[in-house]
Amino acid sequence: MAVERVRDGEPAAVVIASYGFSRTTIYKWLAAAASPGIGVQALRSRPATGRPRTLSPRQERQVFRWINGRDPGQYGLDFGLWTRSVVASLIGF
């Protein structure tokens, strides 16, 4: 929407102020949208890439039940906050 507003003649500063993002962002978007053959399609969201999940959905629900409303001390762990490493040690990774 921001790119369309600028293309329709609205000053970039006004669009930036109304959405609250940084000044450089709108110019990156405008450059991406001006790509020949791609246009605004360059700005469409895409699925995030990354490492695939290790646990199945059922296992994730089980881990959630283990940690929701509890602290690591109840499982004999020394640290008092749930961190990724503490949860990994609870799971057994």
Phi and psi restraints in degrees (value plus and minus 20) as a CYANA .aco file:
   2 ALA   PHI     -83.9   -43.9
   2 ALA   PSI     -62.2   -22.2
   3 VAL   PHI     -83.6   -43.6
   3 VAL   PSI     -62.6   -22.6
   4 GLU   PHI     -83.6   -43.6
   4 GLU   PSI     -58.3   -18.3
   5 ARG   PHI     -84.4   -44.4
   5 ARG   PSI     -61.4   -21.4
   6 VAL   PHI     -88.1   -48.1
   6 VAL   PSI     -60.7   -20.7
   7 ARG   PHI     -83.2   -43.2
   7 ARG   PSI     -50.1   -10.1
   8 ASP   PHI     -99.6   -59.6
   8 ASP   PSI     -19.9    20.1
   9 GLY   PHI      87.9   127.9
   9 GLY   PSI     -22.3    17.7
  10 GLU   PHI     -93.9   -53.9
  10 GLU   PSI     117.7   157.7
  11 PRO   PHI     -81.3   -41.3
  11 PRO   PSI     120.4   160.4
  12 ALA   PHI     -79.3   -39.3
  12 ALA   PSI     -56.1   -16.1
  13 ALA   PHI     -82.0   -42.0
  13 ALA   PSI     -57.6   -17.6
  14 VAL   PHI     -89.4   -49.4
  14 VAL   PSI     -61.9   -21.9
  15 VAL   PHI     -84.6   -44.6
  15 VAL   PSI     -63.4   -23.4
  16 ILE   PHI     -79.7   -39.7
  16 ILE   PSI     -65.4   -25.4
  17 ALA   PHI     -84.5   -44.5
  17 ALA   PSI     -56.7   -16.7
  18 SER   PHI     -93.3   -53.3
  18 SER   PSI     -52.1   -12.1
  19 TYR   PHI    -113.5   -73.5
  19 TYR   PSI     -46.3    -6.3
  20 GLY   PHI      62.7   102.7
  20 GLY   PSI       4.8    44.8
  21 PHE   PHI    -122.1   -82.1
  21 PHE   PSI     155.2   195.2
  22 SER   PHI     -93.9   -53.9
  22 SER   PSI     139.0   179.0
  23 ARG   PHI     -83.8   -43.8
  23 ARG   PSI     -57.1   -17.1
  24 THR   PHI     -90.9   -50.9
  24 THR   PSI     -44.8    -4.8
  25 THR   PHI     -81.2   -41.2
  25 THR   PSI     -66.9   -26.9
  26 ILE   PHI     -82.4   -42.4
  26 ILE   PSI     -55.6   -15.6
  27 TYR   PHI     -93.3   -53.3
  27 TYR   PSI     -53.0   -13.0
  28 LYS   PHI     -85.3   -45.3
  28 LYS   PSI     -61.5   -21.5
  29 TRP   PHI     -85.1   -45.1
  29 TRP   PSI     -63.4   -23.4
  30 LEU   PHI     -83.3   -43.3
  30 LEU   PSI     -59.6   -19.6
  31 ALA   PHI     -86.1   -46.1
  31 ALA   PSI     -61.7   -21.7
  32 ALA   PHI     -85.9   -45.9
  32 ALA   PSI     -59.2   -19.2
  33 ALA   PHI     -90.9   -50.9
  33 ALA   PSI     -42.5    -2.5
  34 ALA   PHI    -105.3   -65.3
  34 ALA   PSI     -20.7    19.3
  35 SER   PHI     -79.5   -39.5
  35 SER   PSI     110.4   150.4
  36 PRO   PHI     -86.4   -46.4
  36 PRO   PSI     112.7   152.7
  37 GLY   PHI      65.8   105.8
  37 GLY   PSI     -39.5     0.5
  38 ILE   PHI    -128.2   -88.2
  38 ILE   PSI     -73.4   -33.4
  39 GLY   PHI      44.2    84.2
  39 GLY   PSI    -159.4  -119.4
  40 VAL   PHI     -86.1   -46.1
  40 VAL   PSI     -39.6     0.4
  41 GLN   PHI     -77.8   -37.8
  41 GLN   PSI     -45.8    -5.8
  42 ALA   PHI     -84.2   -44.2
  42 ALA   PSI     -41.5    -1.5
  43 LEU   PHI    -116.3   -76.3
  43 LEU   PSI     -23.6    16.4
  44 ARG   PHI     -87.3   -47.3
  44 ARG   PSI     128.4   168.4
  45 SER   PHI     -92.9   -52.9
  45 SER   PSI     129.9   169.9
  46 ARG   PHI    -149.9  -109.9
  46 ARG   PSI     136.4   176.4
  47 PRO   PHI     -80.7   -40.7
  47 PRO   PSI     121.8   161.8
  48 ALA   PHI     -89.8   -49.8
  48 ALA   PSI     118.3   158.3
  49 THR   PHI    -116.0   -76.0
  49 THR   PSI     144.4   184.4
  50 GLY   PHI     132.3   172.3
  50 GLY   PSI    -191.7  -151.7
  51 ARG   PHI     -87.5   -47.5
  51 ARG   PSI     115.4   155.4
  52 PRO   PHI     -88.4   -48.4
  52 PRO   PSI     136.5   176.5
  53 ARG   PHI     -83.8   -43.8
  53 ARG   PSI     125.3   165.3
  54 THR   PHI    -110.8   -70.8
  54 THR   PSI     -57.7   -17.7
  55 LEU   PHI    -115.2   -75.2
  55 LEU   PSI     129.9   169.9
  56 SER   PHI     -96.4   -56.4
  56 SER   PSI     144.1   184.1
  57 PRO   PHI     -76.8   -36.8
  57 PRO   PSI     -57.2   -17.2
  58 ARG   PHI     -84.4   -44.4
  58 ARG   PSI     -63.1   -23.1
  59 GLN   PHI     -85.6   -45.6
  59 GLN   PSI     -57.7   -17.7
  60 GLU   PHI     -82.7   -42.7
  60 GLU   PSI     -61.1   -21.1
  61 ARG   PHI     -83.3   -43.3
  61 ARG   PSI     -58.0   -18.0
  62 GLN   PHI     -84.0   -44.0
  62 GLN   PSI     -65.2   -25.2
  63 VAL   PHI     -82.7   -42.7
  63 VAL   PSI     -60.0   -20.0
  64 PHE   PHI     -79.0   -39.0
  64 PHE   PSI     -64.0   -24.0
  65 ARG   PHI     -83.9   -43.9
  65 ARG   PSI     -54.6   -14.6
  66 TRP   PHI     -84.7   -44.7
  66 TRP   PSI     -61.3   -21.3
  67 ILE   PHI    -119.9   -79.9
  67 ILE   PSI     -40.4    -0.4
  68 ASN   PHI     -87.4   -47.4
  68 ASN   PSI      99.2   139.2
  69 GLY   PHI      59.8    99.8
  69 GLY   PSI     -10.7    29.3
  70 ARG   PHI    -145.2  -105.2
  70 ARG   PSI     147.6   187.6
  71 ASP   PHI    -141.3  -101.3
  71 ASP   PSI     139.1   179.1
  72 PRO   PHI     -78.5   -38.5
  72 PRO   PSI     -47.3    -7.3
  73 GLY   PHI     -82.2   -42.2
  73 GLY   PSI     -47.6    -7.6
  74 GLN   PHI     -88.8   -48.8
  74 GLN   PSI     -36.8     3.2
  75 TYR   PHI    -124.7   -84.7
  75 TYR   PSI     -10.5    29.5
  76 GLY   PHI      61.5   101.5
  76 GLY   PSI      -5.9    34.1
  77 LEU   PHI    -110.1   -70.1
  77 LEU   PSI     128.0   168.0
  78 ASP   PHI     -97.7   -57.7
  78 ASP   PSI     -50.9   -10.9
  79 PHE   PHI    -103.0   -63.0
  79 PHE   PSI     125.6   165.6
  80 GLY   PHI    -113.8   -73.8
  80 GLY   PSI     -23.0    17.0
  81 LEU   PHI    -143.1  -103.1
  81 LEU   PSI     129.0   169.0
  82 TRP   PHI     -99.3   -59.3
  82 TRP   PSI      96.8   136.8
  83 THR   PHI    -140.3  -100.3
  83 THR   PSI     150.2   190.2
  84 ARG   PHI     -80.2   -40.2
  84 ARG   PSI     -60.5   -20.5
  85 SER   PHI     -88.9   -48.9
  85 SER   PSI     -56.2   -16.2
  86 VAL   PHI     -88.1   -48.1
  86 VAL   PSI     -62.0   -22.0
  87 VAL   PHI     -85.6   -45.6
  87 VAL   PSI     -59.9   -19.9
  88 ALA   PHI     -82.4   -42.4
  88 ALA   PSI     -58.4   -18.4
  89 SER   PHI     -89.5   -49.5
  89 SER   PSI     -53.3   -13.3
  90 LEU   PHI     -86.1   -46.1
  90 LEU   PSI     -61.7   -21.7
  91 ILE   PHI     -90.1   -50.1
  91 ILE   PSI     -56.0   -16.0
  92 GLY   PHI      88.5   128.5
  92 GLY   PSI      -0.8    39.2
